[in-house]
Amino acid sequence: MEASRGQNGIQQLLAAEQEAQHIVNAARNAKMARLKQAKEEAEKEVAEFRAQMEREFQRKVAESSGDSGANVKRLEQETEAKIGHLKTEAARISHDVVQMLLKHVTTVRN
């Protein structure tokens, strides 16, 4: 009876060990499935973020290149205004400058 009882206890231990191994394998498989799912979700989020950043970049490029014509026109207008101002100032003081130069050139010092 002792031998039968010992054999029965060993069989129970072996069955419990196999059941524990199945539980560990199932948990490992579930963990691997969760990790794979998390990786796929992360890759999807990265792809969406990258696409969003690319759209934003393309929009800014389109805005800046579209405005370049307006910027050139504005700069041309500002340049013309400054040139006109300089010509006006030069015309206003040119007589005084000529008089000053003539005075210094024609003055004789001993």
Steps between C-alpha positions, in 0.01 A plus 500: 500500500785731580649444155166563334449811705851628420448425134169686510671801664771502231232488229321794662826696516574427135145603400529820705838575339356450151204723584733767636710474179184546290402806706851649462497433123155656464611808695817524290297474179254764625789729591658456157164573335460818709854612415439438130173694516668787688779509241250511213304779670819697564608460137156617389520807726850580374383472140201729570723753677754491217223553243359790703844665527556450127164664421586791732840539334351492150238759605769733634710454188197582285423808711853633489548439129160653427593810698836540332339692212327730747824542696692591186235755404502650852880520501500666160252760622703566814818533295338743258370708793847513657662591168244778453571629852877499438457687170282761671752549782789518253320762293418697815858520633702481176519878464639535856755223440618660176536837673700347786732316258556813291579699814762249616651457156526871424621611842873559501695455818851627548 
